[in-house]
Every structure is written in structure tokens, then in C-alpha cells.
Amino acid sequence: MPPEVVAALHEIEAPLAQPAKAEPATQPPVPAQAAPAASVPAAATQAPAAQAPAAQAPVAFAPAPAPPMPAAAVAPATQPIAAPPVQTISAETEPVEPTDYIDKPAAPAGKLGWRERLRGSAFARSFGGLFSRNPRLDDDLLDEIETALITADVGVGATTALIENLRKRMKSREFADANALLAALRADLIAMLQPVAKPLVIDVNAKPFVLLTVGVNGVGKTTTIGKLAKRFRDEGRPLMLAAGDTFRAAAVAQLQAWGERNGVPVIAQGQNADAASVAFDALQAAKARGTQVLIADTAGRLHTQTGLMAELGKIRRVLGKVDPTAPHEVLMVIDGTTGQNALSQLRQFHAAVGVTGLVVTKLDGTAKGGVVFALAREFGIPIRFAGIGERPEDLRVFDAEAFVDALLPEALGG
Ligand SMILES: Nc1nc2c(ncn2[C@@H]2O[C@H](COP(=O)(O)OP(=O)(O)OP(=O)(O)O)[C@@H](O)[C@H]2O)c(=O)[nH]1
């Protein structure tokens, strides 16, 4: 390890426990903690009856403003350290095929792609079934919608807000039939997501724009980095990757193989290297080369593992040693099949490292889909991308309308 790296690491607070290598592939079910009252946006409750909007106009479901960055996670303002020579150190592992999605078709472009891929979700199935029965406009219908929303992981808070709003509007005879009510629900769901549908903007003055990816094990971080890297490369952005998942040899090899194939430099130090040191090296190298974007991978960790969560803060502070403004985006990858546990994951990761954007993956699988609403309502953190398949083209810029329309019956069109 270069002496500058050692010196910088020593300056960082108390040494952190080395993480155990054998992480479970999925986290044990951790009951979602009740949200602290202060974090639940008052404005996210239903509109008062007196202000009920005209038919089909969306209710203003404002999410919580993005929580402030925790002080512990903010990088100290220090002078950049001189760049060491650029080097890419190979991982001591066999290269692996980085594209295990190679034979799988990409989702078609446009709304069709979203609908095709999300068709199997609990959300789409229960609403499809409900409205194919041509239901009557009554309290039973609201009860059924409520059950469908809860079953689809929308969460109790968001569901109650949606249902109570619909109930008031139904009582004031705003809806001619069940389809009119469903159209109002569609508008309300879109309104709930619109404030967090904020695409990632690369600040080209950052030199490089540092994107740190975090998340629990197996959520799709490394895969998402591959997809993002392809996107940025196709946009013509000079790019570098930091193989910071130093627990899983395959993750390092996966990034290296992808990098070699696509002519993108990958900074790695092999398995079990200090992840903060990899990040430090990579940022030095990216600065020296004038790279526009640096994407740093990190090992998956359970949000309940305090030592490993503290390591993320260390990585953040080490990056801040080289560039006080880095990282410019802390992108948390969340597995869409996780359900309400995603809320406690985000709460803990945000406290440790200050999450600025989300990617929700595997929405094409057995995901219920509804957790996206719960995340939006409780945290208000921008959802940058949605993973609706395994091919690079299946990482879509999050689109509130396309997402909601994919979950609801096609008849609503949108
Ligand atoms: N169906 C589907 N699969 C996905 C998506 N995103 C990732 N995956 C798959 O999820 C699995 C895990 O992905 P990885 O990228 O290895 O996950 P990771 O978070 O880097 O894993 P750790 O390093 O163990 O923390 C792989 O089989 C991916 O192909 C998605 O949007 N849809």
C-alpha cells in the first residue's frame, strides 16, 4: 500500500473491525422499525376534504424532504494529497463472465417494457384481478384496494393516506364509477412518486464525479455498476471503476473483466484489501487521469452490522481526504423484493454514510413493487434508477408514471 494511503488511513478515526467474510446471501428478516414521528411527512397525509381536487387531479403527496446528511458521514475539508502513480492491481482470482444476462432479452423500450417486466408483481396481479371483475363503487371496493396495497408492500402509512383520501372523494360523489376511482388512485400514486423521480445529474466540473454504491448483500450493486458504466461509456464519459467489494473475489473479477473488455480502467487490490484504501487509490488515479466519473463498489453488508456500517463512513472520509466534495453521489442499491425491511436498511445506511440517491433493483422478479411508495413517502430521497431485468438496458431512469402504469390495469392507459 503506498505510504500516502497508509498515512491517510491512519488519520481516520479508530480502526474498524475487519468484517467477517462469510456474509449470508440475504439478510434475516428484521422487523421494520416504526418510523420516528419526525420522519413521517405531515404533508404526505391525505388532502383535506375542503381542498379535494377536481376529478382525476392528483393529490399533493409531498414526500419527506431528503433527510439531512449525518454529520459523522460528512467528509472533513482537507487539502488534496499528491497523487501516487496510477496502477491497476489484479485480483488473485479467475476472471468471470461479467455478463450472465447475455442470453436474456432486454425489456422493450418505453412503457411497454415496464409493464411487461412488472406484470408478475403482487401489485399488478391484485389490481388486475380486482378490476377485471367490474367492481361496484362502494366501501367494499375501498377495503379490497386497501388489502391490495398492503399486500403489495405499500406500507400502512401510505396506504391509509391513499384510502382515506379516496373515501372522502367517494363520499362527496366525485367518482361516477369504480374506474373513475381507480383513475384517481393512479393520479395519487404518481403524485406520491413524482417528487423522488429525480434523475442523476453528473456534475462535469467535479473531475471526477465520484459515485459510491452501497447496500446489503446480493441486492445487485456490482451488476448495477456494470449497467451504469455502460450507460456512462455510451454517453462518452471518461470513466474509472474502483473494485471496493474486497470480500467477494467474484465481484472484483466481474468488474475487471468488464473493464478489460470495454477499455475502462479498474482499480483493485485483490480480495480482503482495505476497501477505503482501494477507494483512496482509485480517486487519486482518477484525478491524475482527468477522469469524468469514478464509480466505487463496496462490499454488501447488513444494515445491522455496526462495524461494517462504520466502515462505510471511513470510506467516505478517506474519499474526502482527496477531494473534500467527494463522494458526489452515495447511491444505495435496494432489492425490490425485500419488502418493508428496505425501510430499516435505508434508515441505517443513511445514518452511516448519507445516502443521496436510490436504485431499486429486481422489480421484474417477485417484487411486490409497493415498497417504492413507502420509501418515497418516508424518506424523500431521489430514486435515480429502477432495475427491471438483468441486461444493461434494463436499468431504467426511474419514471413515476411508467412505473405506476405498469402496476395498474392497462385499461387505465395513462
Ligand atoms: N432479475 C433481476 N436481477 C438482477 C437485477 N439486478 C441485479 N440482479 C441480479 O442479482 C444478483 C446479485 O447481483 P450482484 O450485482 O452480484 O449483487 P451485489 O449487491 O454486488 O452482491 P454482494 O457483492 O454479495 O453484496 C445477480 O444474479 C444479478 O444478475 C434486476 O434488476 N433484475
PDBQT file of the ligand as one rigid body, heavy atoms in Angstrom, charges set to zero:
ROOT
HETATM    1  N1  LIG A 501     -33.942 -10.009 -12.296  1.00  0.00    +0.000 N 
HETATM    2  C1  LIG A 501     -33.042  -9.093 -11.933  1.00  0.00    +0.000 A 
HETATM    3  N2  LIG A 501     -31.880  -9.499 -11.406  1.00  0.00    +0.000 NA
HETATM    4  C2  LIG A 501     -30.973  -8.562 -11.049  1.00  0.00    +0.000 A 
HETATM    5  C3  LIG A 501     -31.232  -7.173 -11.200  1.00  0.00    +0.000 A 
HETATM    6  N3  LIG A 501     -30.152  -6.511 -10.720  1.00  0.00    +0.000 NA
HETATM    7  C4  LIG A 501     -29.268  -7.442 -10.293  1.00  0.00    +0.000 A 
HETATM    8  N4  LIG A 501     -29.764  -8.687 -10.481  1.00  0.00    +0.000 N 
HETATM    9  C5  LIG A 501     -29.136  -9.974 -10.139  1.00  0.00    +0.000 C 
HETATM   10  O1  LIG A 501     -28.897 -10.032  -8.741  1.00  0.00    +0.000 OA
HETATM   11  C6  LIG A 501     -27.817 -10.905  -8.458  1.00  0.00    +0.000 C 
HETATM   12  C7  LIG A 501     -26.862 -10.260  -7.456  1.00  0.00    +0.000 C 
HETATM   13  O2  LIG A 501     -26.241  -9.173  -8.093  1.00  0.00    +0.000 OA
HETATM   14  P1  LIG A 501     -24.806  -8.619  -7.646  1.00  0.00    +0.000 P 
HETATM   15  O3  LIG A 501     -24.538  -7.454  -8.534  1.00  0.00    +0.000 OA
HETATM   16  O4  LIG A 501     -23.806  -9.680  -7.589  1.00  0.00    +0.000 OA
HETATM   17  O5  LIG A 501     -25.127  -8.139  -6.162  1.00  0.00    +0.000 OA
HETATM   18  P2  LIG A 501     -24.171  -7.393  -5.136  1.00  0.00    +0.000 P 
HETATM   19  O6  LIG A 501     -25.031  -6.426  -4.412  1.00  0.00    +0.000 OA
HETATM   20  O7  LIG A 501     -22.983  -6.824  -5.817  1.00  0.00    +0.000 OA
HETATM   21  O8  LIG A 501     -23.762  -8.603  -4.202  1.00  0.00    +0.000 OA
HETATM   22  P3  LIG A 501     -22.695  -8.618  -2.985  1.00  0.00    +0.000 P 
HETATM   23  O9  LIG A 501     -21.387  -8.253  -3.555  1.00  0.00    +0.000 OA
HETATM   24  O10 LIG A 501     -22.746 -10.032  -2.485  1.00  0.00    +0.000 OA
HETATM   25  O11 LIG A 501     -23.194  -7.678  -1.981  1.00  0.00    +0.000 OA
HETATM   26  C8  LIG A 501     -27.185 -11.243  -9.813  1.00  0.00    +0.000 C 
HETATM   27  O12 LIG A 501     -27.617 -12.518 -10.200  1.00  0.00    +0.000 OA
HETATM   28  C9  LIG A 501     -27.777 -10.190 -10.747  1.00  0.00    +0.000 C 
HETATM   29  O13 LIG A 501     -27.868 -10.616 -12.087  1.00  0.00    +0.000 OA
HETATM   30  C10 LIG A 501     -32.508  -6.769 -11.755  1.00  0.00    +0.000 A 
HETATM   31  O14 LIG A 501     -32.851  -5.593 -11.917  1.00  0.00    +0.000 OA
HETATM   32  N5  LIG A 501     -33.369  -7.787 -12.106  1.00  0.00    +0.000 N 
ENDROOT
TORSDOF 0
